[in-house]
């Protein structure tokens, strides 16, 4: 059985922090889709970049109240999180922190325009979603991973 794969939108600032190793956890408002440990998180970088840029392997996944998740992550030394990250989860019923392991930048990013050309109507998620192994994007990502 294949590993689980998720597509996640991130702002360029946070993508840079992830790919340079500065950020150790990615925070999310919990939207009911549980991310599994050891799964692959494919990063769509939003903003001016608008492209699939790379991925990371999910390590420990912490789910709970925003305060609980913040205490388990941001309060730890070298978490890579700071006060700019708190407003994103503040006020949500549940929050999630995904430990960032084994980052990989794709040799060839795929722009949103290219994705829409290959997959008409493609829209990146507002936060994240599971990638189904039968959908075209899954096959595109598999190719990118092998380059």
Secondary structure as the mmCIF struct_conf table of DSSP 4:
data_model
#
loop_
_struct_conf.conf_type_id
_struct_conf.id
_struct_conf.beg_label_comp_id
_struct_conf.beg_label_asym_id
_struct_conf.beg_label_seq_id
_struct_conf.end_label_comp_id
_struct_conf.end_label_asym_id
_struct_conf.end_label_seq_id
HELX_LH_PP_P HELX_LH_PP_P1 UNK A 2 UNK A 4
STRN STRN1 UNK A 5 UNK A 10
HELX_RH_AL_P HELX_RH_AL_P1 UNK A 12 UNK A 19
TURN_TY1_P TURN_TY1_P1 UNK A 20 UNK A 21
STRN STRN2 UNK A 25 UNK A 29
BEND BEND1 UNK A 32 UNK A 32
HELX_LH_PP_P HELX_LH_PP_P2 UNK A 34 UNK A 36
TURN_TY1_P TURN_TY1_P2 UNK A 37 UNK A 38
STRN STRN3 UNK A 40 UNK A 45
TURN_TY1_P TURN_TY1_P3 UNK A 46 UNK A 49
STRN STRN4 UNK A 51 UNK A 64
HELX_RH_AL_P HELX_RH_AL_P2 UNK A 66 UNK A 73
TURN_TY1_P TURN_TY1_P4 UNK A 74 UNK A 75
BEND BEND2 UNK A 76 UNK A 76
TURN_TY1_P TURN_TY1_P5 UNK A 77 UNK A 78
HELX_RH_AL_P HELX_RH_AL_P3 UNK A 83 UNK A 89
TURN_TY1_P TURN_TY1_P6 UNK A 90 UNK A 91
BEND BEND3 UNK A 93 UNK A 93
STRN STRN5 UNK A 95 UNK A 111
HELX_RH_AL_P HELX_RH_AL_P4 UNK A 112 UNK A 118
BEND BEND4 UNK A 119 UNK A 119
TURN_TY1_P TURN_TY1_P7 UNK A 120 UNK A 121
BEND BEND5 UNK A 126 UNK A 127
STRN STRN6 UNK A 128 UNK A 130
HELX_LH_PP_P HELX_LH_PP_P3 UNK A 131 UNK A 132
TURN_TY1_P TURN_TY1_P8 UNK A 133 UNK A 134
BEND BEND6 UNK A 135 UNK A 135
HELX_RH_AL_P HELX_RH_AL_P5 UNK A 136 UNK A 146
#
